[in-house]
Amino acid sequence: MHIQKKPARIINTILLGILAVIWILPVFFVITNLFKTRQEYNLGSFWAWPTSNMFMANYHQLLNGMPIFTSMLNGLLYSLCGACLSVIIGVLAGYGIANLKIRHKAFWFFFIYAGNIFPFQLYLIPTYKMYLTTGLYDSRLGLILFYTAICIPFVMFVMRNNFLSINKEICESAKIEGATDFQVLCKLLLPMTQSAMAVIFLTQFSWCWNDLLFGLTLIKSETIQTIMPLISMMDKANAPVVFMVCIIVSIPTLFMFFLLQKNTETGLVYTSK
């Protein structure tokens, strides 16, 4: 077993500490400026400590100015539905291409994965025109369907590679014992790839949650709008309120990260066995 030497551990610890400080410093700056007024931030020093506590005043100004929590609920609906549906469909597609006896596997793989090859901006105008003609424009269903479709190729790609990395003799032994293909997937392969699914769900949820371009293009009604277009239309001169919105908006992704930590660790245990 390779044991890292003490000087190397010290250097690594120092480097990691420096990187942690660099990473935390902007967050500390944002939290500090939550307590400032608009004038104090614009006219004061960049790193000046707040002279007054205007946290609640900024919070009330935020609530009175924009439907922030309504947009967050809409974003949660779109992100959760898009991530869940894309993981389900992507897992089934990846399992079919990797383990089932189907014709033209390479064709189906590249056909689905082509959705990730081109820049997402390429889909903007065709999707917009299609949504106008089909009645999906400015609807919750339309955005859920788009987020699901745009996330499937990456999910399929990752899960296919995970299924191919598992010894096929395990699946064949289960089939000899009488297990169907669906039982092999649900009872054998999914627990072994649990860490990959947790990471994929988190990344797809974060992408849908942070999306601005398609949420701004495919939705125009404020009642069903996502959170990022709402932030883009805020008054940037009132920086403390903008910082407060950014902190509030980051809570769902942080919650998902801590919620999925246990599943990630369980999946790693299955994979190591």
VENGI-V829781 format. One record per residue. PSI is psi as a letter, one per 30 degrees, with the letter a starting at -180 (* if undefined). Layout:
{{PSI} {PSI}}
//
This chain:
{{k} {k} {k} {k} {l} {e} {e} {e} {e} {e} {e} {e} {e} {e} {e} {e} {e} {e} {e} {e} {e} {e} {e} {f} {e} {e} {e} {e} {e} {e} {e} {e} {f} {f} {g} {l} {l} {e} {e} {e} {e} {e} {f} {a} {l} {e} {g} {k} {k} {k} {f} {l} {j} {g} {e} {e} {e} {e} {e} {e} {e} {e} {e} {f} {e} {l} {i} {e} {e} {e} {e} {e} {e} {e} {e} {e} {e} {e} {e} {e} {e} {e} {e} {e} {e} {e} {e} {e} {e} {e} {e} {e} {e} {e} {e} {e} {e} {e} {f} {l} {i} {l} {k} {h} {e} {e} {e} {e} {e} {e} {e} {e} {f} {f} {f} {f} {e} {l} {k} {f} {f} {f} {f} {e} {e} {e} {e} {e} {e} {e} {e} {e} {f} {f} {g} {f} {k} {h} {l} {e} {e} {e} {e} {e} {e} {e} {e} {e} {e} {f} {f} {e} {e} {e} {e} {e} {e} {e} {e} {e} {e} {e} {e} {f} {f} {k} {k} {f} {f} {e} {e} {e} {e} {e} {e} {e} {f} {g} {k} {l} {e} {e} {e} {e} {e} {e} {f} {e} {e} {e} {e} {f} {g} {e} {e} {e} {e} {e} {e} {e} {e} {e} {e} {e} {e} {e} {e} {e} {e} {g} {k} {e} {e} {e} {e} {e} {e} {f} {k} {f} {k} {f} {f} {g} {l} {l} {e} {e} {e} {e} {e} {f} {g} {l} {j} {f} {f} {i} {e} {e} {e} {e} {e} {e} {e} {e} {e} {e} {f} {f} {e} {e} {e} {e} {e} {e} {e} {e} {e} {f} {e} {e} {e} {e} {e} {e} {e} {e} {e} {e} {e} {f} {*}}
//
